Amino acid sequence: MVKSAESHLANWLEFPTELDAIPDEMEHIKRVSIDFDGQGNNVHYEVFKYRVNEPHWAAKDGWILGVVGPYFDDSEPYSPAVATFSRVSSTVDKMTPEEEARWVHENISMKRRM
């Protein structure tokens, strides 16, 4: 799941409306699980950190967080990840992986389901 999530994030970041580049470095940090319905059914998000080198405009930000998901317990390795997202302002020194996954869950993933 991690490798396909990494691929989803790299592809998403390459879009001109996002980073407009594939990161120079990317590392998986952790899987964050969130209780989806209060019944013990979890959704999972893969959290990465990535960075780009100069002269890219985001190089000054250092390591930036990116989140891919939601995945479920029965998701296949290459299941779609409809809430792939990264806020360039969410750097590893400002947000935890858990905070960023929760933000994506509440502001991207759940909004798409409405």
N, CA, C and O atoms as a GROMACS GRO file, in nm:
protein
  456
    1MET      N    1   0.082  -0.120   0.000
    1MET     CA    2   0.000   0.000   0.000
    1MET      C    3   0.087   0.126   0.000
    1MET      O    4   0.053   0.225  -0.066
    2VAL      N    5   0.197   0.123   0.073
    2VAL     CA    6   0.281   0.242   0.086
    2VAL      C    7   0.338   0.285  -0.049
    2VAL      O    8   0.339   0.404  -0.081
    3LYS      N    9   0.385   0.188  -0.128
    3LYS     CA   10   0.445   0.224  -0.258
    3LYS      C   11   0.340   0.283  -0.353
    3LYS      O   12   0.370   0.378  -0.425
    4SER      N   13   0.220   0.228  -0.354
    4SER     CA   14   0.118   0.286  -0.442
    4SER      C   15   0.075   0.423  -0.391
    4SER      O   16   0.047   0.512  -0.471
    5ALA      N   17   0.069   0.441  -0.260
    5ALA     CA   18   0.036   0.572  -0.203
    5ALA      C   19   0.143   0.674  -0.240
    5ALA      O   20   0.112   0.789  -0.273
    6GLU      N   21   0.268   0.634  -0.234
    6GLU     CA   22   0.379   0.722  -0.272
    6GLU      C   23   0.364   0.764  -0.419
    6GLU      O   24   0.386   0.880  -0.454
    7SER      N   25   0.328   0.670  -0.503
    7SER     CA   26   0.307   0.700  -0.645
    7SER      C   27   0.191   0.797  -0.665
    7SER      O   28   0.200   0.889  -0.746
    8HIS      N   29   0.081   0.776  -0.591
    8HIS     CA   30  -0.034   0.869  -0.598
    8HIS      C   31   0.009   1.011  -0.562
    8HIS      O   32  -0.026   1.106  -0.631
    9LEU      N   33   0.085   1.024  -0.454
    9LEU     CA   34   0.128   1.156  -0.409
    9LEU      C   35   0.221   1.222  -0.510
    9LEU      O   36   0.204   1.340  -0.542
   10ALA      N   37   0.318   1.148  -0.561
   10ALA     CA   38   0.411   1.205  -0.659
   10ALA      C   39   0.336   1.251  -0.784
   10ALA      O   40   0.364   1.358  -0.837
   11ASN      N   41   0.242   1.171  -0.830
   11ASN     CA   42   0.162   1.207  -0.947
   11ASN      C   43   0.079   1.332  -0.919
   11ASN      O   44   0.071   1.421  -1.004
   12TRP      N   45   0.017   1.339  -0.803
   12TRP     CA   46  -0.066   1.454  -0.766
   12TRP      C   47   0.018   1.581  -0.756
   12TRP      O   48  -0.023   1.686  -0.803
   13LEU      N   49   0.136   1.571  -0.696
   13LEU     CA   50   0.223   1.688  -0.679
   13LEU      C   51   0.273   1.742  -0.813
   13LEU      O   52   0.304   1.861  -0.824
   14GLU      N   53   0.281   1.656  -0.913
   14GLU     CA   54   0.333   1.698  -1.042
   14GLU      C   55   0.238   1.791  -1.118
   14GLU      O   56   0.281   1.863  -1.208
   15PHE      N   57   0.111   1.792  -1.082
   15PHE     CA   58   0.015   1.880  -1.150
   15PHE      C   59   0.055   2.026  -1.135
   15PHE      O   60   0.100   2.067  -1.029
   16PRO      N   61   0.037   2.105  -1.242
   16PRO     CA   62   0.074   2.247  -1.239
   16PRO      C   63   0.001   2.327  -1.132
   16PRO      O   64   0.053   2.429  -1.085
   17THR      N   65  -0.119   2.285  -1.092
   17THR     CA   66  -0.192   2.358  -0.989
   17THR      C   67  -0.147   2.322  -0.849
   17THR      O   68  -0.195   2.380  -0.751
   18GLU      N   69  -0.056   2.227  -0.836
   18GLU     CA   70  -0.004   2.187  -0.706
   18GLU      C   71   0.143   2.227  -0.697
   18GLU      O   72   0.174   2.346  -0.703
   19LEU      N   73   0.234   2.132  -0.683
   19LEU     CA   74   0.377   2.162  -0.671
   19LEU      C   75   0.440   2.187  -0.808
   19LEU      O   76   0.542   2.255  -0.818
   20ASP      N   77   0.379   2.133  -0.913
   20ASP     CA   78   0.430   2.142  -1.051
   20ASP      C   79   0.567   2.074  -1.064
   20ASP      O   80   0.650   2.113  -1.146
   21ALA      N   81   0.588   1.973  -0.981
   21ALA     CA   82   0.715   1.898  -0.985
   21ALA      C   83   0.701   1.769  -0.906
   21ALA      O   84   0.618   1.758  -0.815
   22ILE      N   85   0.783   1.674  -0.942
   22ILE     CA   86   0.795   1.554  -0.860
   22ILE      C   87   0.900   1.585  -0.753
   22ILE      O   88   1.005   1.641  -0.786
   23PRO      N   89   0.876   1.551  -0.628
   23PRO     CA   90   0.974   1.582  -0.523
   23PRO      C   91   1.110   1.519  -0.551
   23PRO      O   92   1.120   1.412  -0.611
   24ASP      N   93   1.213   1.586  -0.505
   24ASP     CA   94   1.349   1.532  -0.517
   24ASP      C   95   1.372   1.422  -0.415
   24ASP      O   96   1.450   1.330  -0.439
   25GLU      N   97   1.305   1.431  -0.301
   25GLU     CA   98   1.313   1.327  -0.198
   25GLU      C   99   1.174   1.309  -0.138
   25GLU      O  100   1.099   1.405  -0.121
   26MET      N  101   1.141   1.183  -0.106
   26MET     CA  102   1.014   1.152  -0.041
   26MET      C  103   1.035   1.032   0.051
   26MET      O  104   1.098   0.934   0.013
   27GLU      N  105   0.980   1.042   0.173
   27GLU     CA  106   0.992   0.934   0.270
   27GLU      C  107   0.858   0.910   0.338
   27GLU      O  108   0.788   1.005   0.374
   28HIS      N  109   0.823   0.784   0.354
   28HIS     CA  110   0.703   0.748   0.428
   28HIS      C  111   0.730   0.770   0.576
   28HIS      O  112   0.833   0.727   0.628
   29ILE      N  113   0.638   0.838   0.644
   29ILE     CA  114   0.653   0.861   0.788
   29ILE      C  115   0.576   0.757   0.867
   29ILE      O  116   0.631   0.688   0.952
   30LYS      N  117   0.445   0.746   0.837
   30LYS     CA  118   0.364   0.651   0.912
   30LYS      C  119   0.225   0.640   0.854
   30LYS      O  120   0.182   0.722   0.773
   31ARG      N  121   0.155   0.537   0.895
   31ARG     CA  122   0.012   0.521   0.865
   31ARG      C  123  -0.064   0.575   0.985
   31ARG      O  124  -0.036   0.540   1.099
   32VAL      N  125  -0.162   0.661   0.957
   32VAL     CA  126  -0.246   0.717   1.062
   32VAL      C  127  -0.386   0.660   1.042
   32VAL      O  128  -0.443   0.671   0.934
   33SER      N  129  -0.441   0.601   1.146
   33SER     CA  130  -0.576   0.545   1.142
   33SER      C  131  -0.671   0.636   1.219
   33SER      O  132  -0.638   0.685   1.326
   34ILE      N  133  -0.789   0.656   1.161
   34ILE     CA  134  -0.889   0.744   1.219
   34ILE      C  135  -1.021   0.668   1.227
   34ILE      O  136  -1.062   0.603   1.131
   35ASP      N  137  -1.085   0.676   1.342
   35ASP     CA  138  -1.216   0.612   1.360
   35ASP      C  139  -1.316   0.683   1.269
   35ASP      O  140  -1.341   0.802   1.283
   36PHE      N  141  -1.371   0.608   1.176
   36PHE     CA  142  -1.458   0.665   1.072
   36PHE      C  143  -1.600   0.690   1.119
   36PHE      O  144  -1.662   0.789   1.080
   37ASP      N  145  -1.652   0.600   1.203
   37ASP     CA  146  -1.795   0.609   1.234
   37ASP      C  147  -1.830   0.589   1.381
   37ASP      O  148  -1.947   0.576   1.415
   38GLY      N  149  -1.731   0.587   1.469
   38GLY     CA  150  -1.759   0.566   1.610
   38GLY      C  151  -1.791   0.420   1.644
   38GLY      O  152  -1.819   0.388   1.759
   39GLN      N  153  -1.787   0.334   1.544
   39GLN     CA  154  -1.817   0.192   1.562
   39GLN      C  155  -1.691   0.106   1.553
   39GLN      O  156  -1.700  -0.016   1.545
   40GLY      N  157  -1.576   0.171   1.554
   40GLY     CA  158  -1.451   0.096   1.543
   40GLY      C  159  -1.406   0.068   1.401
   40GLY      O  160  -1.309  -0.004   1.379
   41ASN      N  161  -1.476   0.125   1.304
   41ASN     CA  162  -1.435   0.110   1.164
   41ASN      C  163  -1.338   0.223   1.131
   41ASN      O  164  -1.375   0.341   1.133
   42ASN      N  165  -1.217   0.186   1.101
   42ASN     CA  166  -1.112   0.284   1.077
   42ASN      C  167  -1.089   0.309   0.928
   42ASN      O  168  -1.110   0.221   0.845
   43VAL      N  169  -1.045   0.429   0.899
   43VAL     CA  170  -0.987   0.461   0.769
   43VAL      C  171  -0.840   0.490   0.796
   43VAL      O  172  -0.802   0.534   0.904
   44HIS      N  173  -0.759   0.466   0.694
   44HIS     CA  174  -0.615   0.480   0.710
   44HIS      C  175  -0.560   0.578   0.608
   44HIS      O  176  -0.604   0.581   0.493
   45TYR      N  177  -0.465   0.658   0.651
   45TYR     CA  178  -0.398   0.754   0.564
   45TYR      C  179  -0.248   0.729   0.574
   45TYR      O  180  -0.194   0.713   0.683
   46GLU      N  181  -0.182   0.726   0.459
   46GLU     CA  182  -0.036   0.715   0.455
   46GLU      C  183   0.020   0.856   0.453
   46GLU      O  184  -0.019   0.937   0.368
   47VAL      N  185   0.110   0.887   0.544
   47VAL     CA  186   0.167   1.021   0.555
   47VAL      C  187   0.314   1.016   0.514
   47VAL      O  188   0.390   0.930   0.559
   48PHE      N  189   0.350   1.109   0.428
   48PHE     CA  190   0.486   1.120   0.376
   48PHE      C  191   0.542   1.257   0.407
   48PHE      O  192   0.469   1.352   0.435
   49LYS      N  193   0.672   1.266   0.402
   49LYS     CA  194   0.738   1.396   0.398
   49LYS      C  195   0.816   1.400   0.268
   49LYS      O  196   0.872   1.300   0.224
   50TYR      N  197   0.820   1.519   0.208
   50TYR     CA  198   0.892   1.534   0.082
   50TYR      C  199   0.956   1.672   0.077
   50TYR      O  200   0.919   1.762   0.152
   51ARG      N  201   1.052   1.686  -0.012
   51ARG     CA  202   1.113   1.817  -0.033
   51ARG      C  203   1.164   1.826  -0.176
   51ARG      O  204   1.186   1.726  -0.244
   52VAL      N  205   1.181   1.949  -0.218
   52VAL     CA  206   1.235   1.978  -0.350
   52VAL      C  207   1.360   2.063  -0.333
   52VAL      O  208   1.376   2.133  -0.233
   53ASN      N  209   1.447   2.056  -0.430
   53ASN     CA  210   1.572   2.132  -0.427
   53ASN      C  211   1.555   2.266  -0.497
   53ASN      O  212   1.462   2.285  -0.576
   54GLU      N  213   1.647   2.358  -0.468
   54GLU     CA  214   1.653   2.485  -0.541
   54GLU      C  215   1.673   2.454  -0.688
   54GLU      O  216   1.740   2.355  -0.720
   55PRO      N  217   1.621   2.531  -0.778
   55PRO     CA  218   1.560   2.662  -0.759
   55PRO      C  219   1.408   2.659  -0.742
   55PRO      O  220   1.343   2.763  -0.757
   56HIS      N  221   1.349   2.545  -0.712
   56HIS     CA  222   1.204   2.538  -0.697
   56HIS      C  223   1.158   2.631  -0.584
   56HIS      O  224   1.227   2.646  -0.484
   57TRP      N  225   1.042   2.693  -0.603
   57TRP     CA  226   0.991   2.791  -0.506
   57TRP      C  227   0.964   2.730  -0.369
   57TRP      O  228   0.966   2.803  -0.270
   58ALA      N  229   0.937   2.600  -0.359
   58ALA     CA  230   0.906   2.537  -0.230
   58ALA      C  231   1.031   2.485  -0.158
   58ALA      O  232   1.020   2.430  -0.048
   59ALA      N  233   1.147   2.501  -0.217
   59ALA     CA  234   1.270   2.450  -0.155
   59ALA      C  235   1.294   2.513  -0.018
   59ALA      O  236   1.347   2.448   0.072
   60LYS      N  237   1.256   2.636  -0.003
   60LYS     CA  238   1.279   2.709   0.123
   60LYS      C  239   1.198   2.650   0.240
   60LYS      O  240   1.232   2.674   0.356
   61ASP      N  241   1.093   2.575   0.209
   61ASP     CA  242   1.007   2.520   0.313
   61ASP      C  243   1.061   2.393   0.377
   61ASP      O  244   1.009   2.350   0.480
   62GLY      N  245   1.163   2.332   0.319
   62GLY     CA  246   1.219   2.209   0.374
   62GLY      C  247   1.125   2.092   0.355
   62GLY      O  248   1.062   2.079   0.250
   63TRP      N  249   1.116   2.007   0.457
   63TRP     CA  250   1.031   1.888   0.449
   63TRP      C  251   0.884   1.927   0.466
   63TRP      O  252   0.847   1.993   0.563
   64ILE      N  253   0.803   1.886   0.371
   64ILE     CA  254   0.660   1.918   0.367
   64ILE      C  255   0.582   1.787   0.380
   64ILE      O  256   0.625   1.683   0.329
   65LEU      N  257   0.468   1.792   0.448
   65LEU     CA  258   0.386   1.673   0.465
   65LEU      C  259   0.290   1.652   0.349
   65LEU      O  260   0.237   1.749   0.293
   66GLY      N  261   0.267   1.529   0.313
   66GLY     CA  262   0.168   1.490   0.213
   66GLY      C  263   0.092   1.370   0.266
   66GLY      O  264   0.149   1.282   0.330
   67VAL      N  265  -0.039   1.367   0.238
   67VAL     CA  266  -0.126   1.263   0.291
   67VAL      C  267  -0.198   1.194   0.176
   67VAL      O  268  -0.244   1.259   0.082
   68VAL      N  269  -0.208   1.062   0.184
   68VAL     CA  270  -0.276   0.983   0.081
   68VAL      C  271  -0.375   0.888   0.148
   68VAL      O  272  -0.340   0.818   0.243
   69GLY      N  273  -0.498   0.887   0.097
   69GLY     CA  274  -0.599   0.797   0.151
   69GLY      C  275  -0.737   0.842   0.105
   69GLY      O  276  -0.745   0.916   0.008
   70PRO      N  277  -0.840   0.803   0.167
   70PRO     CA  278  -0.843   0.705   0.273
   70PRO      C  279  -0.836   0.563   0.218
   70PRO      O  280  -0.884   0.534   0.109
   71TYR      N  281  -0.777   0.477   0.298
   71TYR     CA  282  -0.775   0.335   0.270
   71TYR      C  283  -0.854   0.265   0.381
   71TYR      O  284  -0.867   0.317   0.492
   72PHE      N  285  -0.905   0.149   0.348
   72PHE     CA  286  -0.982   0.071   0.443
   72PHE      C  287  -0.910  -0.060   0.470
   72PHE      O  288  -0.814  -0.093   0.400
   73ASP      N  289  -0.954  -0.134   0.570
   73ASP     CA  290  -0.889  -0.261   0.603
   73ASP      C  291  -0.886  -0.357   0.484
   73ASP      O  292  -0.794  -0.437   0.470
   74ASP      N  293  -0.988  -0.349   0.398
   74ASP     CA  294  -0.995  -0.441   0.285
   74ASP      C  295  -0.954  -0.377   0.151
   74ASP      O  296  -0.982  -0.433   0.045
   75SER      N  297  -0.888  -0.261   0.157
   75SER     CA  298  -0.842  -0.197   0.033
   75SER      C  299  -0.735  -0.282  -0.034
   75SER      O  300  -0.654  -0.347   0.032
   76GLU      N  301  -0.737  -0.281  -0.166
   76GLU     CA  302  -0.636  -0.350  -0.245
   76GLU      C  303  -0.511  -0.263  -0.253
   76GLU      O  304  -0.519  -0.142  -0.231
   77PRO      N  305  -0.395  -0.321  -0.284
   77PRO     CA  306  -0.272  -0.241  -0.289
   77PRO      C  307  -0.278  -0.119  -0.382
   77PRO      O  308  -0.214  -0.018  -0.354
   78TYR      N  309  -0.354  -0.128  -0.490
   78TYR     CA  310  -0.360  -0.014  -0.582
   78TYR      C  311  -0.499   0.048  -0.587
   78TYR      O  312  -0.542   0.097  -0.692
   79SER      N  313  -0.567   0.047  -0.474
   79SER     CA  314  -0.697   0.114  -0.465
   79SER      C  315  -0.679   0.264  -0.486
   79SER      O  316  -0.575   0.319  -0.449
   80PRO      N  317  -0.780   0.330  -0.544
   80PRO     CA  318  -0.769   0.475  -0.562
   80PRO      C  319  -0.762   0.546  -0.428
   80PRO      O  320  -0.816   0.500  -0.327
   81ALA      N  321  -0.695   0.658  -0.428
   81ALA     CA  322  -0.682   0.740  -0.308
   81ALA      C  323  -0.742   0.877  -0.338
   81ALA      O  324  -0.674   0.967  -0.388
   82VAL      N  325  -0.870   0.893  -0.308
   82VAL     CA  326  -0.943   1.013  -0.350
   82VAL      C  327  -0.911   1.136  -0.268
   82VAL      O  328  -0.949   1.247  -0.305
   83ALA      N  329  -0.840   1.119  -0.156
   83ALA     CA  330  -0.806   1.234  -0.074
   83ALA      C  331  -0.655   1.255  -0.066
   83ALA      O  332  -0.601   1.281   0.041
   84THR      N  333  -0.588   1.244  -0.178
   84THR     CA  334  -0.446   1.273  -0.184
   84THR      C  335  -0.431   1.424  -0.177
   84THR      O  336  -0.491   1.497  -0.256
   85PHE      N  337  -0.349   1.472  -0.082
   85PHE     CA  338  -0.341   1.617  -0.063
   85PHE      C  339  -0.213   1.655   0.011
   85PHE      O  340  -0.157   1.577   0.087
   86SER      N  341  -0.170   1.777  -0.014
   86SER     CA  342  -0.056   1.836   0.058
   86SER      C  343  -0.074   1.986   0.063
   86SER      O  344  -0.101   2.052  -0.037
   87ARG      N  345  -0.058   2.039   0.183
   87ARG     CA  346  -0.057   2.185   0.199
   87ARG      C  347   0.089   2.224   0.217
   87ARG      O  348   0.153   2.180   0.313
   88VAL      N  349   0.141   2.303   0.128
   88VAL     CA  350   0.283   2.338   0.135
   88VAL      C  351   0.316   2.405   0.267
   88VAL      O  352   0.431   2.400   0.312
   89SER      N  353   0.218   2.468   0.329
   89SER     CA  354   0.243   2.532   0.459
   89SER      C  355   0.257   2.430   0.572
   89SER      O  356   0.300   2.464   0.681
   90SER      N  357   0.221   2.306   0.546
   90SER     CA  358   0.229   2.201   0.649
   90SER      C  359   0.365   2.133   0.645
   90SER      O  360   0.382   2.028   0.584
   91THR      N  361   0.458   2.195   0.711
   91THR     CA  362   0.593   2.139   0.717
   91THR      C  363   0.608   2.054   0.843
   91THR      O  364   0.529   2.066   0.937
   92VAL      N  365   0.708   1.968   0.843
   92VAL     CA  366   0.725   1.876   0.954
   92VAL      C  367   0.754   1.948   1.086
   92VAL      O  368   0.733   1.889   1.193
   93ASP      N  369   0.800   2.071   1.082
   93ASP     CA  370   0.824   2.144   1.206
   93ASP      C  371   0.701   2.220   1.254
   93ASP      O  372   0.704   2.280   1.362
   94LYS      N  373   0.592   2.219   1.176
   94LYS     CA  374   0.469   2.289   1.216
   94LYS      C  375   0.352   2.196   1.248
   94LYS      O  376   0.265   2.231   1.327
   95MET      N  377   0.351   2.078   1.186
   95MET     CA  378   0.238   1.985   1.201
   95MET      C  379   0.290   1.845   1.227
   95MET      O  380   0.396   1.807   1.180
   96THR      N  381   0.212   1.769   1.304
   96THR     CA  382   0.245   1.627   1.321
   96THR      C  383   0.177   1.548   1.209
   96THR      O  384   0.082   1.597   1.148
   97PRO      N  385   0.223   1.428   1.182
   97PRO     CA  386   0.154   1.345   1.082
   97PRO      C  387   0.007   1.322   1.119
   97PRO      O  388  -0.079   1.321   1.031
   98GLU      N  389  -0.020   1.304   1.247
   98GLU     CA  390  -0.158   1.282   1.291
   98GLU      C  391  -0.245   1.405   1.267
   98GLU      O  392  -0.358   1.392   1.221
   99GLU      N  393  -0.193   1.523   1.297
   99GLU     CA  394  -0.269   1.646   1.273
   99GLU      C  395  -0.298   1.666   1.125
   99GLU      O  396  -0.409   1.704   1.087
  100GLU      N  397  -0.200   1.639   1.042
  100GLU     CA  398  -0.218   1.660   0.898
  100GLU      C  399  -0.315   1.557   0.839
  100GLU      O  400  -0.397   1.592   0.755
  101ALA      N  401  -0.306   1.432   0.882
  101ALA     CA  402  -0.400   1.330   0.835
  101ALA      C  403  -0.542   1.365   0.879
  101ALA      O  404  -0.636   1.350   0.801
  102ARG      N  405  -0.558   1.411   1.001
  102ARG     CA  406  -0.690   1.451   1.050
  102ARG      C  407  -0.745   1.567   0.968
  102ARG      O  408  -0.863   1.569   0.934
  103TRP      N  409  -0.659   1.664   0.935
  103TRP     CA  410  -0.702   1.779   0.854
  103TRP      C  411  -0.750   1.732   0.716
  103TRP      O  412  -0.854   1.775   0.668
  104VAL      N  413  -0.674   1.644   0.653
  104VAL     CA  414  -0.713   1.592   0.522
  104VAL      C  415  -0.843   1.513   0.534
  104VAL      O  416  -0.930   1.525   0.448
  105HIS      N  417  -0.856   1.434   0.637
  105HIS     CA  418  -0.977   1.355   0.657
  105HIS      C  419  -1.100   1.447   0.669
  105HIS      O  420  -1.202   1.423   0.604
  106GLU      N  421  -1.089   1.550   0.750
  106GLU     CA  422  -1.204   1.638   0.775
  106GLU      C  423  -1.231   1.737   0.662
  106GLU      O  424  -1.347   1.771   0.638
  107ASN      N  425  -1.128   1.783   0.594
  107ASN     CA  426  -1.146   1.891   0.496
  107ASN      C  427  -1.142   1.848   0.350
  107ASN      O  428  -1.187   1.922   0.263
  108ILE      N  429  -1.089   1.730   0.323
  108ILE     CA  430  -1.081   1.682   0.185
  108ILE      C  431  -1.166   1.555   0.170
  108ILE      O  432  -1.260   1.552   0.090
  109SER      N  433  -1.133   1.453   0.245
  109SER     CA  434  -1.200   1.324   0.230
  109SER      C  435  -1.349   1.332   0.260
  109SER      O  436  -1.430   1.287   0.179
  110MET      N  437  -1.386   1.386   0.373
  110MET     CA  438  -1.527   1.390   0.412
  110MET      C  439  -1.606   1.485   0.323
  110MET      O  440  -1.725   1.461   0.300
  111LYS      N  441  -1.547   1.590   0.273
  111LYS     CA  442  -1.615   1.684   0.184
  111LYS      C  443  -1.650   1.616   0.051
  111LYS      O  444  -1.752   1.647  -0.009
  112ARG      N  445  -1.567   1.525   0.006
  112ARG     CA  446  -1.592   1.454  -0.120
  112ARG      C  447  -1.705   1.355  -0.108
  112ARG      O  448  -1.764   1.316  -0.209
  113ARG      N  449  -1.735   1.315   0.011
  113ARG     CA  450  -1.841   1.218   0.033
  113ARG      C  451  -1.979   1.284   0.046
  113ARG      O  452  -2.081   1.215   0.045
  114MET      N  453  -1.982   1.414   0.059
  114MET     CA  454  -2.109   1.485   0.077
  114MET      C  455  -2.179   1.510  -0.054
  114MET      O  456  -2.287   1.568  -0.056
   0.00000   0.00000   0.00000
